[in-house]
Amino acid sequence: MTTIASSDRRRPTGAKDLLAGGVRPPRQVGASDRRPRRLAYEILRWVDERDAYANLVVAERLGAAGFEPRDAALVTELVYGTLRMRGILDAVLAQGSSRPLDRIDPPALDVLRLGAYQLLFTRVPPHAAVAETVAVARVAVNASVTGFVNAVLRRVAERSLEEWLTVIAPSYDEDPLGHLAGVSSHPRWIAQAVADSLGGDLAETAAALAADNERPAVHLAARPGETGRDAVVAGLGHRGSPGPFSPYAVHLTEGSPGDLASVRDHRVQVQDEGSQLAALALARAPIAGAESRWLDMAAGPGGKAVLLAGLAAERGISLVASDVAPHRARLVADNLAGRPAGALVISADGRAPAWRPGSFDRVLLDAPCTGLGALRRRPEARWRRQETSVTALTALQRELLATALAAVRPGGVVAYVTCSPHIHETIDVIGWARATLAGVETVDVRPLLPGVPHLGPGPWVQLWPHRHGTDAMFIALLSVGVTA
């Protein structure tokens, strides 16, 4: 242990139901400035070569570039759009290329994706999209590829997006799920996982897949003990509004959170409202007896730990936040920034606990998962994750949940949370715990989230971007019975 610091088969109707990014109106994108396109290409290469997270690279590179807001918005649109729509772009490029995509050098392929995105998903005139992309290819890749890039993109420009979708996606009548996966640019296995979680309702599956392609709102959380939501909203003026569900949530409607003094001095943090609800459900759950210690068992990078630490401090309770990776534990410590003083951050493997069994009153396990619930924010994840990874992840989730339940005292409660709607990572794990581990019972989450609609039959809760405007967080509460 290292201590770091103290089934409905109705056919969906209408473009809005089918997809966001397929037949939606094209976005307005400038046609002339080459520098944003060059930076967008460089970010795409960085994400591809280094398995980096696009949101982190975009923020870092834009901060260093010093672009005006319009150019920064263009870079963001091109990077996120190209990553989200890669499935459609690759299928179209495969039709327009004289060679298989796996025989195209990755730098040239990223240039082609960038150009095809502008042709199919923006209002840039086709001749400008082709010319600007060829110019980027000449400078950023190699002059020898410009002829090839020019020829492929001109073939792409011969059809509209709607026309291309009829070529590359199965028809809805013959293969409804394949059609929805194709027109929303998702791997089929992810579309299947979403459909399974929604009980096979294809109309709602279409809406859920569409929501993955929408630009997410920036959610902030006022840190308990540091500031209040109303004060944050008042300070933002027209740029912010209260979140609808969490009493700590603020939606930033304009500007960058990094520009806010309240974020820089750790009074406010960037945190999805669904993540806030997961922490609140744990803190609100009724338990027997007095309390003294809570545990966040897989805390990195620390968003939920910060909220839990503030809530615990208000009750005179201490929090231990742990993560197996030392660098992630350091992120937790940095996010807590020494406040409140009663929080302790350690680096420890939850499968080999550094604490005695039954040491905690409440335990949060935000389990490692596929991350399918955050595809709006991490668009590259849909192409990195493989269906085969689910089996290994569920084995780890079960092992961690068993130790989380062992860490809580009789009468205490464990929150099992994943940022994924995949049934194998959610209700199947809970079913396993109830069937395998003695004395484990589920607690109904729904009464603990007042005002949140569409929570299903319970006792667990699955949040959705298209229903709630949050990431697709799964929240289950498990109690450990008092033994005789």
DAHURA-V837848 format. One record per pair of residues at least 24 apart in sequence whose C-alpha atoms are under 10 Angstrom apart, sorted by the first residue. I is the first residue (numbers start at 0). GAP is how many residues later the second one is. Records with the same first field share a line. If there is no record, write none. Layout:
# DAHURA-V837848
I: GAP ; GAP
This chain:
# DAHURA-V837848
0: 321 ; 322 ; 323 ; 325 ; 345 ; 346 ; 347 ; 348 ; 351 ; 352 ; 353 ; 354
1: 320 ; 321 ; 322 ; 323 ; 324 ; 327 ; 343 ; 344 ; 345 ; 346 ; 352
2: 319 ; 323 ; 326 ; 327 ; 341 ; 342 ; 343 ; 344 ; 345
3: 317 ; 318 ; 322 ; 323 ; 325 ; 326 ; 327 ; 328 ; 329 ; 330 ; 340 ; 341 ; 342 ; 343
4: 316 ; 324 ; 325 ; 327 ; 328 ; 329 ; 331 ; 332 ; 333 ; 338 ; 339 ; 340 ; 341 ; 342
5: 313 ; 314 ; 315 ; 327 ; 330 ; 331 ; 332 ; 333 ; 334 ; 335 ; 336 ; 337 ; 338 ; 339 ; 340
6: 188 ; 189 ; 191 ; 192 ; 193 ; 194 ; 195 ; 196
7: 190 ; 191 ; 192 ; 193 ; 194 ; 195 ; 196 ; 197
8: 167 ; 191 ; 192 ; 193 ; 194
9: 166 ; 191 ; 192 ; 193 ; 194
10: 161 ; 162 ; 165 ; 190 ; 191 ; 192 ; 195
11: 160 ; 164 ; 168 ; 189 ; 190 ; 191 ; 192 ; 193 ; 194 ; 195
12: 190 ; 193
14: 195
15: 190 ; 191 ; 194 ; 195
16: 185 ; 186 ; 187 ; 188 ; 189 ; 190 ; 191 ; 192 ; 193 ; 194
17: 161 ; 162 ; 163 ; 165 ; 166 ; 184 ; 185 ; 186 ; 187 ; 188 ; 189 ; 190 ; 191 ; 192
18: 161 ; 162 ; 163 ; 164 ; 165 ; 166 ; 187 ; 188 ; 189 ; 190 ; 191 ; 192 ; 193 ; 194 ; 195
19: 163 ; 164 ; 165 ; 186 ; 187 ; 188 ; 189 ; 190 ; 191 ; 192 ; 193 ; 194 ; 195
20: 60 ; 63 ; 64 ; 67 ; 99 ; 100 ; 101 ; 140 ; 162 ; 163 ; 164 ; 189 ; 190 ; 191 ; 192 ; 193
21: 63 ; 66 ; 98 ; 99 ; 139 ; 140 ; 142 ; 143 ; 160 ; 161 ; 162 ; 163 ; 188 ; 191
22: 97 ; 98 ; 137 ; 138 ; 139 ; 142 ; 160 ; 161
23: 97 ; 137 ; 138
24: 96 ; 97 ; 98
25: 92 ; 93 ; 94 ; 95 ; 96 ; 97 ; 98 ; 135
26: 50 ; 91 ; 93 ; 94 ; 95 ; 96 ; 97
27: 46 ; 49 ; 90 ; 93 ; 94 ; 95 ; 96
28: 41 ; 42 ; 44 ; 45 ; 46 ; 48 ; 49 ; 89 ; 92 ; 93 ; 94 ; 95 ; 96
29: 40 ; 41 ; 44 ; 88 ; 92 ; 93 ; 94 ; 95 ; 98 ; 99
30: 87 ; 91 ; 92 ; 93 ; 94 ; 95 ; 96 ; 97 ; 98 ; 100 ; 101
31: 92 ; 96 ; 97 ; 99 ; 100
32: 38 ; 41 ; 99
33: 37 ; 98 ; 99 ; 101 ; 102
34: 30 ; 32 ; 36 ; 40 ; 101
35: 26 ; 29 ; 31 ; 34 ; 35 ; 36 ; 37 ; 38 ; 39 ; 40 ; 42
36: 34 ; 37 ; 38 ; 41 ; 42 ; 74 ; 77 ; 78 ; 95 ; 96 ; 98 ; 99
37: 37 ; 73 ; 76 ; 94 ; 95 ; 97 ; 98 ; 99 ; 101 ; 102
38: 26 ; 33 ; 36 ; 37 ; 39 ; 40 ; 97 ; 101
39: 32 ; 34 ; 35 ; 36 ; 37 ; 38 ; 39 ; 40 ; 42 ; 70 ; 71 ; 74
40: 34 ; 37 ; 38 ; 41 ; 66 ; 69 ; 70 ; 71 ; 72 ; 73 ; 74 ; 92 ; 95 ; 96 ; 99 ; 100
41: 37 ; 65 ; 68 ; 69 ; 98
42: 32 ; 33 ; 35 ; 36
43: 34 ; 35 ; 36 ; 38 ; 39 ; 63 ; 66 ; 67 ; 69 ; 70 ; 336
44: 61 ; 62 ; 64 ; 65 ; 66
46: 32 ; 36 ; 333
47: 58 ; 59 ; 62 ; 332 ; 336
48: 57 ; 58
50: 329 ; 330 ; 333
51: 328
52: 324 ; 325 ; 326 ; 327 ; 328
53: 25 ; 26 ; 29 ; 323 ; 324 ; 325 ; 326 ; 327
54: 24 ; 25 ; 322 ; 323 ; 324 ; 325
55: 322
58: 197 ; 199
62: 195
68: 186
76: 41 ; 45 ; 138
77: 35 ; 36 ; 37 ; 39 ; 40 ; 43 ; 44
78: 35 ; 38 ; 300
79: 133 ; 134 ; 135 ; 296 ; 297 ; 298 ; 299 ; 300
80: 32 ; 33 ; 36 ; 37 ; 40 ; 41 ; 132 ; 133 ; 134 ; 298
81: 28 ; 31 ; 32 ; 33 ; 34 ; 35 ; 36 ; 39 ; 297 ; 298
82: 27 ; 30 ; 31 ; 34 ; 102 ; 130 ; 295 ; 296 ; 297 ; 298 ; 299 ; 300
83: 33 ; 100 ; 101 ; 102 ; 128 ; 129 ; 130 ; 291 ; 292 ; 293 ; 294 ; 295 ; 296 ; 297 ; 298 ; 299
84: 28 ; 31 ; 32 ; 36 ; 97 ; 98 ; 99 ; 100 ; 101 ; 128 ; 294 ; 295
85: 24 ; 27 ; 28 ; 30 ; 31 ; 99 ; 100 ; 293 ; 294 ; 296 ; 297
86: 81 ; 94 ; 95 ; 96 ; 97 ; 98 ; 99 ; 100 ; 295 ; 296
87: 25 ; 28 ; 29 ; 32 ; 73 ; 76 ; 77 ; 80 ; 81 ; 93 ; 94 ; 95 ; 96 ; 97 ; 98
88: 24 ; 25 ; 26 ; 27 ; 28 ; 31 ; 67 ; 72 ; 75 ; 79 ; 96
89: 26 ; 78 ; 95
90: 73 ; 74 ; 76 ; 77 ; 78 ; 91 ; 94
91: 24 ; 28 ; 60 ; 61 ; 63 ; 64 ; 67 ; 69 ; 72 ; 73 ; 75 ; 76
92: 59 ; 60 ; 62 ; 63
93: 58 ; 62 ; 74
94: 57 ; 60 ; 61 ; 69 ; 72 ; 73
95: 55 ; 56 ; 57 ; 58 ; 59 ; 60 ; 61 ; 62
96: 51 ; 52 ; 54 ; 55 ; 56 ; 58 ; 59
97: 50 ; 53 ; 54
104: 36 ; 40
105: 35
106: 30 ; 33 ; 34 ; 35
107: 29 ; 32 ; 33 ; 34 ; 37 ; 38 ; 40 ; 41
108: 40
109: 27 ; 31
110: 25 ; 26 ; 29 ; 30 ; 38
111: 25 ; 36 ; 37 ; 38 ; 40 ; 41 ; 44
112: 40
114: 34 ; 35 ; 37 ; 38 ; 41 ; 42
115: 36 ; 37 ; 38 ; 40 ; 41
116: 44
118: 34 ; 35 ; 37 ; 38 ; 39 ; 40 ; 41 ; 42
119: 36 ; 37 ; 39 ; 40 ; 41 ; 42 ; 44
120: 39 ; 40
124: 32
125: 27 ; 28 ; 30 ; 31 ; 32
126: 26 ; 27 ; 30
128: 24 ; 25 ; 28
129: 24 ; 26 ; 27
175: 26
176: 25 ; 28 ; 29
178: 27
179: 25 ; 26 ; 27 ; 29 ; 30
180: 24 ; 25 ; 28 ; 29
182: 26 ; 27
183: 24 ; 25 ; 26 ; 27 ; 28 ; 29
184: 24 ; 25 ; 27 ; 28 ; 197 ; 198
185: 24 ; 26 ; 27 ; 189 ; 196 ; 197
186: 195 ; 196 ; 198 ; 199 ; 200
187: 199
188: 193 ; 197 ; 198
189: 182 ; 192 ; 195 ; 196 ; 197 ; 231 ; 232
191: 230
192: 179 ; 194 ; 227 ; 228 ; 229 ; 230 ; 231
193: 178 ; 179 ; 226 ; 227 ; 228 ; 229
194: 226 ; 227
195: 225 ; 226 ; 227
196: 223 ; 224 ; 225 ; 226 ; 227 ; 229 ; 230 ; 265
197: 223 ; 224 ; 225 ; 264
203: 262 ; 263
204: 261
205: 260
206: 258 ; 259 ; 260
207: 256 ; 257 ; 258 ; 259 ; 264
208: 166 ; 167 ; 256 ; 257
209: 166 ; 255 ; 256
210: 164 ; 165 ; 253 ; 254 ; 255 ; 256 ; 258 ; 260
211: 160 ; 161 ; 162 ; 163 ; 164 ; 165 ; 166 ; 167 ; 252 ; 253 ; 254 ; 259 ; 260
212: 162 ; 163 ; 164 ; 166
213: 161 ; 162 ; 163 ; 251 ; 252
214: 161 ; 162
215: 56 ; 158 ; 159 ; 160 ; 161 ; 249 ; 253 ; 254 ; 255
216: 34 ; 35 ; 36 ; 37 ; 55 ; 159 ; 160 ; 252 ; 253
217: 32 ; 33 ; 34 ; 35 ; 36 ; 37 ; 38 ; 39 ; 52 ; 53 ; 54 ; 55 ; 159
218: 24 ; 30 ; 31 ; 32 ; 33 ; 34 ; 38 ; 50 ; 51 ; 52 ; 53 ; 54 ; 55 ; 57 ; 251
219: 28 ; 29 ; 30 ; 31 ; 32 ; 37 ; 43 ; 48 ; 49 ; 50 ; 51 ; 52 ; 53 ; 56
220: 25 ; 26 ; 27 ; 28 ; 29 ; 30 ; 42 ; 46 ; 47 ; 48 ; 49 ; 50 ; 51 ; 52 ; 54 ; 55 ; 82 ; 85 ; 86
221: 25 ; 26 ; 27 ; 28 ; 40 ; 41 ; 44 ; 45 ; 46 ; 47 ; 48 ; 49 ; 85
222: 25 ; 26 ; 43 ; 44 ; 45 ; 46 ; 83 ; 84 ; 85 ; 86 ; 87 ; 88 ; 113 ; 116
223: 24 ; 43 ; 44 ; 82 ; 83 ; 84 ; 85 ; 86 ; 87 ; 88 ; 89 ; 90 ; 116
224: 42 ; 82 ; 84 ; 85 ; 86 ; 88 ; 89 ; 114 ; 115
225: 36 ; 40 ; 41 ; 42 ; 84 ; 113 ; 114
226: 35 ; 39 ; 40 ; 41
227: 39 ; 40
228: 39
231: 30 ; 35 ; 36
234: 25 ; 27
235: 24
242: 30 ; 226
243: 29 ; 207 ; 208 ; 224 ; 225
244: 28 ; 29 ; 31 ; 32 ; 204 ; 205 ; 206 ; 207 ; 208 ; 223
245: 27 ; 28 ; 29 ; 30 ; 31 ; 34 ; 203 ; 204 ; 205 ; 206
246: 26 ; 29 ; 30 ; 33
247: 25 ; 28 ; 29 ; 32 ; 59
248: 24 ; 25 ; 27 ; 28
264: 72
265: 40 ; 68 ; 69 ; 70 ; 71 ; 73
266: 72
268: 34 ; 37 ; 38 ; 66
269: 33
270: 31 ; 32 ; 33 ; 36
271: 31 ; 32 ; 102 ; 197 ; 198 ; 199 ; 201
272: 195 ; 196 ; 197 ; 198 ; 200
273: 145 ; 188 ; 189 ; 190 ; 191 ; 194 ; 195 ; 196 ; 197 ; 198 ; 199 ; 200 ; 201
274: 28 ; 29 ; 32 ; 91 ; 142 ; 143 ; 144 ; 188 ; 195 ; 196 ; 197 ; 198 ; 199 ; 200
275: 27 ; 28 ; 31 ; 32 ; 194
276: 27 ; 171 ; 172 ; 175 ; 186 ; 193 ; 196 ; 198
277: 26 ; 86 ; 88 ; 137 ; 138 ; 139 ; 140 ; 167 ; 170 ; 171 ; 183 ; 185 ; 195 ; 196 ; 197 ; 198 ; 199
278: 24 ; 25 ; 26 ; 27 ; 28 ; 29 ; 32 ; 85 ; 87 ; 136 ; 138 ; 196
279: 24 ; 27 ; 28 ; 31 ; 168 ; 169
280: 134 ; 163 ; 164 ; 165 ; 166 ; 167 ; 168 ; 194 ; 195 ; 196
281: 26 ; 80 ; 81 ; 82 ; 131 ; 132 ; 133 ; 134 ; 163 ; 166 ; 193 ; 194 ; 195 ; 196
282: 24 ; 25 ; 28 ; 29 ; 79 ; 80 ; 81 ; 130 ; 132 ; 165
283: 27 ; 161 ; 163 ; 164 ; 165
284: 77 ; 127 ; 128 ; 129 ; 130 ; 158 ; 159 ; 160 ; 162 ; 163 ; 192 ; 193 ; 194
285: 125 ; 126 ; 127 ; 157 ; 162 ; 193
286: 74 ; 75 ; 123 ; 124 ; 125 ; 126 ; 192 ; 193
287: 73 ; 121 ; 122 ; 123 ; 124 ; 125 ; 193 ; 194
288: 72 ; 121 ; 122 ; 123
289: 71
290: 24 ; 25 ; 26 ; 27 ; 69 ; 70 ; 71 ; 121
291: 24 ; 25 ; 26 ; 27 ; 67 ; 68 ; 69 ; 70
292: 24 ; 25 ; 26 ; 27 ; 49 ; 50 ; 66 ; 67 ; 68 ; 69 ; 70 ; 115
293: 24 ; 25 ; 26 ; 27 ; 49 ; 65 ; 66 ; 67 ; 68 ; 69 ; 70 ; 113 ; 114 ; 118 ; 119 ; 120
294: 24 ; 25 ; 26 ; 27 ; 48 ; 49 ; 64 ; 65 ; 66 ; 67 ; 68 ; 69 ; 70 ; 109 ; 112 ; 113 ; 119
295: 24 ; 25 ; 26 ; 27 ; 49 ; 66 ; 67 ; 68 ; 69 ; 70 ; 108 ; 118 ; 119
296: 24 ; 25 ; 26 ; 27 ; 49 ; 50 ; 51 ; 52 ; 53 ; 54 ; 56 ; 66 ; 67 ; 68 ; 69 ; 70 ; 103 ; 104 ; 106 ; 107 ; 110
297: 24 ; 25 ; 26 ; 27 ; 30 ; 31 ; 49 ; 50 ; 51 ; 52 ; 66 ; 67 ; 68 ; 69 ; 70 ; 102
298: 24 ; 25 ; 26 ; 29 ; 30 ; 32 ; 33 ; 46 ; 47 ; 48 ; 65 ; 66 ; 67 ; 68
299: 24 ; 25 ; 26 ; 27 ; 28 ; 29 ; 30 ; 31 ; 32 ; 33 ; 35 ; 47 ; 66
300: 26 ; 27 ; 28 ; 29 ; 30 ; 31 ; 32 ; 33 ; 34
301: 26 ; 27 ; 28 ; 29 ; 30 ; 31 ; 32 ; 33 ; 34 ; 43
302: 28 ; 29 ; 32 ; 33
303: 28 ; 60 ; 62
304: 27 ; 28 ; 30 ; 31 ; 38 ; 40 ; 59
305: 26 ; 27 ; 29 ; 30 ; 31 ; 33 ; 34 ; 37
306: 29
307: 35 ; 56
308: 27 ; 30 ; 31 ; 32 ; 33 ; 34 ; 35
309: 26 ; 29 ; 30 ; 32 ; 33
310: 29
311: 28 ; 30 ; 31
312: 26 ; 27 ; 28 ; 29 ; 30
313: 26
315: 26
316: 25 ; 26 ; 44
317: 24 ; 25 ; 26
318: 24 ; 25 ; 26 ; 41 ; 43 ; 44
319: 24 ; 25 ; 26 ; 40 ; 43
320: 24 ; 25 ; 26 ; 27 ; 42 ; 43
321: 24 ; 25 ; 26 ; 27 ; 28 ; 31 ; 32
322: 24 ; 25 ; 26 ; 27
323: 24 ; 25 ; 26 ; 27 ; 28
324: 24
348: 51
349: 49 ; 50 ; 51 ; 52 ; 53 ; 54 ; 57
350: 45 ; 48 ; 49 ; 50 ; 51 ; 52 ; 53
351: 48 ; 51
352: 47 ; 50 ; 51 ; 53 ; 54
354: 52
355: 50 ; 51 ; 52
356: 46 ; 47 ; 48 ; 49 ; 50 ; 51 ; 52
357: 46 ; 47 ; 48 ; 49 ; 50 ; 51 ; 52 ; 53 ; 54
358: 47 ; 48 ; 49 ; 50 ; 51 ; 53
359: 44 ; 45 ; 46 ; 47 ; 48 ; 49 ; 50 ; 52 ; 53 ; 54
360: 46 ; 47 ; 48 ; 49 ; 50 ; 51 ; 52 ; 53
361: 42 ; 43 ; 45 ; 46 ; 47 ; 49 ; 50 ; 51 ; 52 ; 53 ; 117
362: 41 ; 42 ; 43 ; 44 ; 45 ; 46 ; 49 ; 50 ; 51 ; 52 ; 53 ; 114 ; 115
363: 37 ; 40 ; 41 ; 49 ; 50 ; 51 ; 52 ; 53 ; 113
364: 32 ; 35 ; 36 ; 38 ; 39 ; 40 ; 49 ; 50 ; 51 ; 52 ; 53
365: 31 ; 34 ; 35 ; 49 ; 50 ; 51 ; 52 ; 53 ; 107 ; 108 ; 109
366: 26 ; 27 ; 29 ; 30 ; 31 ; 33 ; 34 ; 49 ; 50 ; 51 ; 52 ; 53 ; 58
367: 25 ; 26 ; 28 ; 29 ; 32 ; 49 ; 50 ; 51 ; 52 ; 57
368: 24 ; 25 ; 27 ; 28 ; 48 ; 49 ; 50 ; 51 ; 52 ; 53 ; 56 ; 57
369: 24 ; 48 ; 49 ; 50 ; 51 ; 52 ; 55
370: 47 ; 48 ; 49 ; 50 ; 51 ; 100 ; 101 ; 102
371: 46 ; 47 ; 48 ; 49 ; 50 ; 99 ; 100 ; 101
372: 45 ; 46 ; 47 ; 48 ; 49 ; 89 ; 90 ; 91 ; 92 ; 97 ; 98 ; 99 ; 100 ; 101
373: 45 ; 46 ; 90 ; 91 ; 96 ; 97 ; 98 ; 99
374: 44 ; 45 ; 90 ; 96 ; 97
375: 89 ; 94 ; 95 ; 96
376: 94
389: 32 ; 34 ; 35
390: 33 ; 34
392: 31 ; 32
393: 30 ; 31 ; 32 ; 34 ; 35
394: 30 ; 34
396: 28 ; 29 ; 32 ; 33
397: 27 ; 30 ; 31 ; 32 ; 34 ; 35
398: 30 ; 34
400: 28 ; 29 ; 32 ; 77
401: 31 ; 34 ; 35
404: 28 ; 32 ; 34 ; 35 ; 73 ; 74 ; 75
405: 31 ; 74
407: 71 ; 72
408: 70 ; 71 ; 72 ; 73
409: 29 ; 69 ; 70 ; 71 ; 72 ; 73
410: 68 ; 69 ; 70 ; 71 ; 72
411: 66 ; 67 ; 68 ; 69 ; 70
412: 27 ; 28 ; 29 ; 30 ; 64 ; 65 ; 66 ; 67 ; 68
413: 26 ; 28 ; 29 ; 62 ; 63 ; 64 ; 65 ; 66
414: 27 ; 28 ; 30 ; 59 ; 60 ; 61 ; 62 ; 63 ; 64
415: 44 ; 58 ; 59 ; 60 ; 61 ; 62
416: 43 ; 44 ; 45 ; 56 ; 57 ; 58 ; 59 ; 60
417: 44 ; 54 ; 55 ; 56 ; 57 ; 58
418: 43 ; 44 ; 52 ; 53 ; 54 ; 55 ; 56
419: 42 ; 43 ; 44 ; 51 ; 52 ; 53 ; 54
420: 41 ; 42 ; 43 ; 50 ; 51 ; 52 ; 53
421: 50 ; 52
422: 51
424: 49
425: 34 ; 35 ; 36 ; 47 ; 48 ; 49 ; 50
426: 33 ; 34 ; 35 ; 47 ; 48 ; 49
429: 30 ; 46 ; 47 ; 48
432: 45
433: 44
436: 43
437: 42 ; 43
438: 39 ; 40 ; 41 ; 42 ; 43 ; 44
439: 38 ; 39 ; 40 ; 41
440: 36 ; 37 ; 38 ; 39 ; 40
441: 34 ; 35 ; 36 ; 37 ; 38
442: 33 ; 34 ; 35 ; 36
443: 32 ; 33 ; 34
444: 30 ; 31 ; 32 ; 33
445: 29 ; 30
